[in-house]
């Protein structure tokens, strides 16, 4: 994965995610939309095989890089929790 910051202000961020698909971007977007610091979060992918997804975030004044980092940490924690529960289930 490669990230390319297209634009950034104090409250807005556009980031291109090279090599990623709907799976990651949709999950990050969902985590951000649960965050009360986020006013808008969406991503756009013109065509899955010829374009890279671009994530857009608008916040209430919070640094959007902090919001993105927090969403990524939340997603990682959720995956770790799933892995733990799954491993317990398959051992039983």
BELGIPE-V554197 format. One record per helix or strand of 3 or more residues. SS is the DSSP state (helix for helix, strand for strand). FROM is the first residue (numbers start at 1). TO is the last residue. If there is no record, write none. Layout:
ss: {SS & SS}
from: {FROM & FROM}
to: {TO & TO}
//
This chain:
ss: {strand & strand & helix & strand & strand & helix}
from: {2 & 12 & 22 & 38 & 53 & 64}
to: {8 & 18 & 33 & 44 & 59 & 91}
//
